[in-house]
Amino acid sequence: MSPSDFTAPGLPEPQGRGEEPLYWITRLYLLFLQGLFKQFPEGSYRWSDDDALTEIAITDQSPFPRDRIEQRPAIIAMRGPAQFANLSLDQLQSVDAHTGKRRHTDLLSFTMSLNCIAKVGVEAQRIAWIVMSHIRRFKRLLQKNGIHRVGEELSMGPESPPGSIITPEPDTEMVLVTVQSPVHFQWSEDIVDEDAVKLREIDVHIQSVLSWDKRDQLLQLRPPTIRGRVIQTDPLDRHVRIGEIKQTVKT
């Protein structure tokens, strides 16, 4: 089966923050950390987009190759489960009386795990402290780029082996210190006339499948019986004569 068989018909969805905000925020964290470590002097975890020159790896790739960890420390960003807060009834914010457009808004929250890995525990903890302290110090920069609340309730875990993050097998020399950064941001979406076409097509698809399922269920039902005798009925005729009562009348 070709890849085109999995492509849904219709116009493509817009790309970027309005299309998939979770990946966009993960990318924002990576750009923030890359820009931060890019300003460090050489010999002090200076980041570069050139793999041959960078002194620290900053990525969201997981699992991370073991050979790259042995060359330099790394920061691996991993997003946790995201959940809507359901702050209001139907999350309805406004309705345009002229066009009928509705705007719904809600608060979405998750935790970004920033895994700082190094061969020495003190080094991993130092990198984690740099990450946590600068996220709190420059949180307004992240908020300016669309995050509602960030830089609050930060936490840093203890030193521990990275386990499955390093492949092909864990190394007891590698140490992992994780910084947990909770994220809250507002998500809004508009329901416009064009969505009515999508809703109608979705409803037609649902009802067409369910109608055939109901038909199959009716065909699989056992026919009605009286005292073990099957009553012959026509499922297409609503007025069905179930049987005849015959009685002899004496005159």
C-alpha positions in Angstrom: 0.0 0.0 0.0 1.4 3.3 -1.0 1.8 6.3 1.4 -0.8 8.2 -0.6 -3.5 5.6 0.5 -3.2 6.9 4.0 -3.6 10.6 3.0 -7.0 12.0 3.8 -8.7 13.9 1.0 -9.4 17.6 1.2 -7.3 20.7 1.9 -4.3 20.3 4.2 -4.5 21.7 7.7 -2.5 24.8 8.5 1.0 24.1 9.9 2.6 25.7 12.9 1.4 26.7 16.4 -2.2 26.9 15.4 -2.1 23.3 14.0 -0.2 21.4 16.7 0.7 23.5 19.8 2.3 20.7 21.8 5.1 20.1 19.3 5.5 23.9 18.9 6.0 24.4 22.6 8.6 21.5 22.7 10.4 23.2 19.9 10.2 26.5 21.8 11.9 24.9 24.8 14.7 23.6 22.6 15.2 26.9 20.9 15.3 28.6 24.3 18.0 26.2 25.6 20.0 26.3 22.4 20.0 30.1 22.4 21.0 30.1 26.1 24.0 27.7 25.8 25.0 29.3 22.6 26.1 32.3 24.6 28.4 30.3 26.9 32.2 30.6 26.3 34.1 27.8 24.8 34.9 25.1 27.3 31.7 25.8 29.3 29.0 23.8 27.5 28.9 26.1 24.5 26.2 24.9 22.0 26.6 25.0 18.3 24.4 23.7 15.4 27.5 22.0 14.1 27.8 18.6 15.7 31.6 18.7 15.3 31.8 21.9 17.3 29.1 21.8 19.9 30.0 20.9 23.5 26.5 19.9 24.5 23.7 18.2 22.7 20.2 19.7 23.0 17.4 17.7 21.4 14.1 16.0 21.8 15.3 12.7 20.3 14.7 9.6 22.3 16.2 7.0 22.8 19.6 8.8 22.6 22.6 7.1 21.0 25.1 6.0 23.7 28.2 7.0 21.6 27.0 10.7 21.5 26.6 10.8 25.3 30.2 9.5 25.7 31.5 12.4 23.6 29.5 15.3 25.3 26.7 15.9 27.9 23.2 16.2 26.6 19.8 17.7 27.4 16.8 15.7 26.1 13.4 17.3 26.2 10.4 15.0 26.6 6.8 16.2 26.9 4.5 14.6 29.5 0.7 13.9 29.1 -1.4 16.9 28.2 -4.9 17.6 29.5 -7.6 20.2 29.1 -8.8 21.8 32.3 -12.5 22.2 31.3 -12.7 25.5 33.1 -16.2 26.5 31.8 -19.4 25.1 30.5 -18.8 24.0 26.9 -15.7 26.2 27.0 -17.7 28.8 25.0 -16.1 32.2 25.0 -18.1 34.2 22.4 -20.7 33.9 19.6 -20.9 36.2 16.5 -24.6 36.9 16.0 -24.1 37.9 12.3 -22.0 35.0 11.1 -22.8 32.4 13.8 -19.1 31.8 14.4 -18.4 30.4 17.9 -15.1 30.7 19.8 -14.2 28.1 22.4 -11.3 28.4 24.7 -9.7 26.4 27.5 -6.5 25.9 29.5 -4.2 23.1 28.4 -1.4 21.9 30.8 1.4 19.4 30.8 4.9 19.0 32.2 8.1 19.3 30.1 10.9 16.9 31.3 14.4 18.2 30.6 16.7 15.3 31.0 20.3 16.4 31.7 22.8 13.6 31.1 26.5 13.5 31.8 29.2 11.0 32.8 29.6 12.6 36.2 26.8 13.2 38.6 28.1 16.7 39.6 28.2 17.7 36.0 24.7 16.5 35.3 23.4 18.4 38.3 25.2 21.5 37.3 23.6 21.5 33.9 20.2 20.8 35.4 20.6 23.8 37.7 21.6 26.0 34.8 18.4 24.9 33.0 16.1 25.3 35.9 17.4 28.7 37.1 17.4 30.3 33.6 13.9 29.1 32.8 12.7 30.8 36.0 14.9 33.9 35.3 13.8 34.4 31.7 10.2 33.0 32.0 8.8 36.2 30.5 10.6 35.4 27.3 8.8 32.1 27.1 5.5 33.7 28.1 5.9 36.3 25.3 6.0 33.5 22.8 2.5 32.2 23.7 2.8 30.2 26.9 0.3 31.3 29.6 2.2 30.2 32.6 5.8 28.8 32.8 8.7 29.1 35.1 6.6 28.3 38.2 6.7 25.1 40.4 10.0 24.0 38.8 11.6 20.9 40.3 14.9 19.0 39.9 15.1 15.3 40.6 18.0 13.4 42.2 20.9 11.8 40.3 19.8 8.5 38.7 20.8 6.2 35.8 19.1 7.2 32.6 18.0 3.6 31.8 16.2 3.4 28.5 17.3 6.9 27.3 20.7 5.5 26.4 20.9 2.7 23.9 21.7 -0.1 23.3 22.2 -0.8 27.1 22.4 1.4 30.1 25.8 2.5 31.4 26.5 2.8 35.1 28.8 5.7 34.5 26.1 7.9 33.0 24.0 10.0 35.3 20.6 11.6 34.7 19.1 14.6 36.5 15.7 15.7 35.3 14.2 19.2 35.5 10.4 19.2 35.6 8.9 22.4 34.1 5.0 22.6 34.2 3.5 24.4 31.3 0.0 26.0 31.1 -1.3 27.8 28.0 -4.6 28.9 26.6 -6.0 27.1 23.5 -8.7 28.8 21.5 -10.5 27.6 18.3 -13.3 29.0 16.1 -16.2 27.0 14.8 -17.2 28.5 11.4 -19.5 27.7 8.5 -16.9 25.6 6.8 -16.9 23.3 9.7 -20.6 22.5 9.1 -19.6 20.8 5.9 -17.0 18.6 7.8 -19.6 17.8 10.5 -22.2 16.8 7.9 -19.7 14.5 6.1 -18.6 12.9 9.4 -22.2 12.4 10.4 -23.1 10.8 7.1 -20.1 8.4 7.4 -21.1 7.5 11.0 -24.8 6.9 10.2 -24.1 5.0 7.0 -21.9 2.5 8.9 -24.3 2.2 11.9 -27.3 1.7 9.7 -25.6 -1.4 8.1 -24.6 -2.6 11.5 -28.2 -2.4 12.7 -29.4 -4.2 9.6 -26.9 -7.0 10.2 -28.1 -7.2 13.8 -31.7 -7.5 12.8 -30.9 -10.3 10.3 -29.0 -12.2 13.0 -32.0 -12.0 15.5 -33.9 -15.2 16.2 -37.4 -15.1 14.7 -40.3 -14.9 17.1 -42.0 -18.1 18.2 -45.1 -19.2 20.0 -44.8 -22.5 21.9 -41.7 -23.3 19.9 -43.4 -22.7 16.5 -41.7 -20.0 14.4 -44.0 -17.2 13.3 -43.5 -16.3 9.7 -43.2 -12.5 9.4 -42.2 -10.1 6.7 -39.7 -7.5 8.2 -40.6 -5.0 5.4 -44.4 -5.0 6.2 -45.5 -3.2 9.3 -49.0 -4.8 9.2 -48.2 -8.4 9.6 -50.7 -11.1 10.3 -49.2 -13.1 13.1 -51.6 -16.0 12.8 -55.2 -17.0 12.4 -57.5 -18.2 15.2 -60.0 -20.8 14.0 -62.9 -21.8 16.1 -65.9 -24.0 15.3 -69.2 -22.4 16.2 -72.2 -24.7 16.8 -75.5 -23.7 15.4 
